[in-house]
Amino acid sequence: MSWSSAGEKYKNNAKQQVASVTGCSMEVAERVLQHTQGDITSAINEYYDHPERYPEPRPKTPPKPKVNEGEILNLFKRYSNSDQTNIEPDGLERLLDESKVDPENIGVLIFAWKAKAEHPAEFSKDEFVLACKETGIDTLNAFGQKVPTLISFIQTPAAFRDFYRWSFKYYLTEERARKLSNETACILFGIVMKGRTPFYDQIIQFLTEKKDEVKTVSIDAWNMLLDFGEQIQPDLSNYDIPGKTDHWPVMIDDFVDWIKSKQ
């Protein structure tokens, strides 16, 4: 079977599976599937082996706020390491402390997302400058005032989904890793999903109680947690509808069983 001759139902299901596992957009999933002639497993491996071939399309964005790049560089130097190449965890801690920004504020993570940062709690000079330009920050005072308001950047469903999927990859500490530890996933979910799903407290409690059984969270389960939170009614009445909502990974099936055991 070739991708061009595949039916629309197969194409849609294939794109959803590739996007869910890899965290890529539906548009990118289709491009990868075209390359592998519709083979889902090959498409997933192709994406992980050659991510540089499949960049995400750039969304249309409003004009960036005006900033003083010299001031941004001064801010970077103030908190960077001795070589002035990176802001490392201790430097970021000082920046947050002196700007009076709570380290657990989601705005800190959004700032890293706008920086396209590759390593948790660290910023290269280019990453830091990029985030500051994107968010209109060029002084310590501006950092303290604006970072807590950056939630405005993830108000649309598309922007939040991109941010949510990026956050998982951001916290992967090993190259080509595809799973987060239970503890890290629990902390991250607590930051990014607060106020966004009626299952918020239950998911955190489930991960905490089942830490010896659910030792890791895969990228597939992470992405599907978002779908679950957006699609499923609080009473679980639409959880297992054949052909529509019966496609959940094992971890989420276990979560639902756990909820029912508490009732």
C-alpha angles and dihedrals in degrees: 000000000000125000092242093056096044119111122252093248092056092045093052093047092046093050091049092051094048092045092047095050099041101031092233124136123266089250092056091043089058092051092052092047090051088055093051095041092246099308105143099200092047090048093054092049091045091053093050093044095047110021090153089069092060112051117172117252113257113248120227109262134188119253112291117250117258115259138171106248091197090058090048090054091049089052090049093050091050092061103026127104124269091275090050090228100113144013101235128197094274091049092049089049090055091047092052093044095049093044090047093234117151108240089221094054109118088228090074090059092044089053088055089048091053088049091053084228117190102198129048116254092002134099130189116215092257092049094049094047091048093052092047092051092047093050102035096246122144105143138047090249091052090049091054093046100042107036093070089052097051090100084091087076092065101045097110118075092237094051093047093048090051091048093046093051093043091053091062093052091044091061096048102110099188126065113258091005114150102186138065124212115256091249095051093045091050093051093045094047088050091057102041102036102043108133093004104094136032087225094060098111094038094053092051091046091048093051091047096048094043097044092123092052101033097046095158139022118220124218088247093055091044093053093044091052087066092050090047092051092048099042110033124084117235090247091052089235093141097038102108109030110151112248094007114051104007097093102089124137120249094260092059092045087053090048091054091048088050091053091050091049089058095053 
